[in-house]
Structure formats: structure tokens, C-alpha cells
């Protein structure tokens, strides 16, 4: 049996945001929050409306940028350098 991971509301929000981002691979979510791809899928299923979940699953299934094994090996970052701007 797998260990249950408890997330704060802020962490939960960030995981959902990362899952929606096209260029953030599931591996980055696992490194940051300890959630596997299947954990993220379960979380998204639980937290989203059914239609939103189906739309998200359709978008990420087979998407090269969400799966490190399908990703161009020259890409080593999880997000665009301009995504997080300093204030």
C-alpha cells in the first residue's frame, strides 16, 4: 500500500496548475511533490468536474511535453524561463 501524501491548499493548487501546464512533465510534479503520474491523475479526477477532467486527460494523453520519455532530450527545464517573473 502506498503512503498517503497530504498537501496544503496552496500545494494542491500548484499541483493542479502544473498538471494543466503543457510544458511541465509529470516527473517535475513527482520531484516537487512526491506524486506519481497516476497520483496526479487520481488527484485531478477528484478535484475537477467530470467534463474538465475528461478534457484534461485528452490533452495530456500521449503529449510529449508531459512525459519525459517522449520529450526532446535537449529540453532540461520544466517551465518557460519567462513564466515566473521577478516583481
ABEGO torsion letter per residue (X at the ends): XBBBBBBBAAAAAAAAAAAABAABBAAAAAAAAGBBAAAAAAAAAAABBAAAAAAAAAAABGBAAABAAABBAABABABBAAABBBX
